[in-house]
Amino acid sequence: MTITLTSKIDQFEFTALSHAPASAPIGGVVVIQEIFGLTDHIADICGVFADAGYHAIAPSLFDRIEKGFHAGHDQDGIQRGIGAVMKSPWPQVVSDIQAAIDALPQPVYVTGFCYGGAGAWMAAAACTGLKASSCFYGRLIANILDHKPKIPTMLHYGARDSSISPENVETVRLAAPDSPLYLYDAGHGFCRAGSSDYNEAARELALSRTLNWFARWP
């Protein structure tokens, strides 16, 4: 279902996907989108966490640019997504994520994919009310390492990711020696069904590690 949240930074009302579990939730998970908006992939990931007993919320971080922002995975869509990222300063994004955290039952965790991987890192550094984070193939994390996570943070990368260099990953590894960092025999976007780099085995392992990670920090 779709809900409305309000960001404290500017009182802007924006939409979010909300997926509650079948029974009483054991906690909440904020799922942070890729540059393409609230796609079927992000809805699918929310469903994974709901099936595991969590109430999942995915905030629509580009609603200020276009309500219900949704870009395709072609070159035009990628350019639209990059443009939306450039128009979305981190303090605003953090405030929107905070609104999602505040709407969930404790304990609350955060995860994100690609752009959302960097968003999950920023949330771990700047948001309150979080227990742990899990960041998937966030190329931009290497650019925001001065923002240090305040909560346990796990990292996932594809060893064959053509958009994230080994040097990028190693920079993050060295800057966050206490954060478990996993490399998978996969490319970029390996968790997204339909992607040319989709890798079911890598996805299942990474999500299993994420669920176990969250369970460690009640």
N, C-alpha and C positions, 0 to 999 in steps of 0.2 A: 504494500500500500504506500501511498504518498502522503507525507505529512509536511507541515510548515514549521520552520524554526526561525528564531530571531537572533541576529548577531548583535552582540553588545557594542561592538566598535562603532556601528553607525545605525543601529536599530533596523537594519535591512531584513526583510522577511524573504526567506528562500526555501526552496523545496528540498526534500530528502526522501530517499527510499527507506522504508521501515519494515523489517521482517522479524516478527516475533516467533519464538518457538511454540510448539504445540502445547507445552505445559509451562509451569512457572519457570522463568528464566534463572539460570545460574549466574548471570552477569550480563554485561553488554559489550559489544564490539563496534567501534567506529571503522567503517570500511571506506578508504579514500580512493577516489577515482583515478583513472588514467587521464590523459589529456582529452580523451574523446567524450567525457561526460558520463552520465549515469546510463551506461550501456547494458545490454543483456549480460555481459560478462560480470559487471559489478553486481547486478541483481543475483546472478548465479552464486557469486562469492558470499553475498549476504545469506543466501539459502544454505550454504555450507555451514556457516556459523549458527544459524537458526536450528539446523538439524542436530548440531552439537549441543544445543541447549541455551545458546546465547540470543539475546535480543540484538539484532544488527541494524545499524543506521548508516546510510551512505549519504552524506550531504552533497548537494549540487553546488559545487564551488564556483561555477561560472554563471550563476543565475543573474548576476549584476550585468553581465555582458549580453546574455540572451536567456530568457526564461526557458527552462527545459533544454539547455544547451546539449546538443548531440551531434558529434562529427563522425563522419565515416573514417574507415581505416586506409583510405587512399591518400595520395599526396595532397589533394585539396583539403581533406579532413585533418591531416597532420599539420598543415600550415594554419588552419583555423584553430586547432588546439594549441599550437605554439603561441599564436597571437593572444589567445585567452590567458595562457600562463603569464605572458608579459604584462597583461593588464590586471593581474591579481597579485598584489603585494603580499608578502608573507604575513605581516601583522593582521591583515584582513582574513587570510586563509586560516590562520591560527584561531581567530575569533569565531569563525564559522565552525571549525572543528570543535571548539569549546562548547558551542551551543548544542552540538550533537552529543558530546560527553554528558552534559548536564541533563539531557533528556533520557538518559539510559539508567537502568538499575546497576548499582555497584555489585561487584567490582567491574571496572570498565577497562578495556584494552583497545589498542588501535593497530590497524594494519593498512597497507596501501601498496599500490602497484604502479611501477614506472614513476610518473609525476607524483602519484600517491605515495610511493615509497619515500620520496623526499618529504612529502607532507606528513607522513607518519614519524619521520625523524624530527621534524620541526615540532610536531605535537608532543613528542617525548621530551623535548627541550623546554617548551614554553607553556604547555597546557597544564591544568590541574585536574585532579580526580582520575588519573590514569595509573594502572598497575604495571603494565608492560607493553612493549610495542614489537611489531614484526614488519620489517621493511623489505619489499620485493623489488629488485632491480631498479633502484632509484639512482639514475645517473647524476642527478643534481645534488645528491648528498655530499659529494666531494667538494661542492661549492659552498656548503653551509656548515662546515666542520667547526666553525667558531661557536656554533650553537650546540652545546653538549647535552645529550639526553640526561634527564634526571631520574629515569626509570630504566629497568633492564630492557635492552634492545637487541633484537636478533636481526640478522641481515641475510638476504638470499640473492644470488646472482647466477646468471647463466655463463658457463665457461666459454660458450661459443656466441656470446652476445656481440654482434657487430657494432652496436651503438654505444657500448660501454667498454672502454679499453681495459686491459689488465692493469695498467698503471692507475686508472681511476679506482679500481677495486682495491689495489694495494694501498693507495693513499688512505682510503677509508679504513682498511684493516689496521694500519699503523696508528691512525688517529683514535681508534676505538678498540684497544686491545682486549677489553673486558666483554665485548659484544661477540657472541658466536656468529661466525660468518661462514656460510655454506656456498660452495660452488657446485652447480649441477651441469651434467652433460647435456646442455640445452642452449638455445638462443634466447633472444629477448621476447618477453611476453609469453613465456612457456606455460603460464597458468591459464591463458585465455583460449578457450575452445574456438576453433575456426582460424586461429592465427597460424601462419606458415611455420612458426616456431613452437606451436603447441606440443607439449610433451607430457602425456598423462602420468607417466611414472614420476617425473620430476615434480609435477604439480601435487600429486598425492603425498609424496614424501615431504615436500615443503609445507603443505598445509597441516600434515600430521605433526611435524616439528613445531609449527606455530601453535596448534592446539595444546600440545604438551608443554610448551613454553608458558602459555597463558595459565595453565593449570598449576604451574610452579609458584605463581605469584597471586595467591587468593586475597 
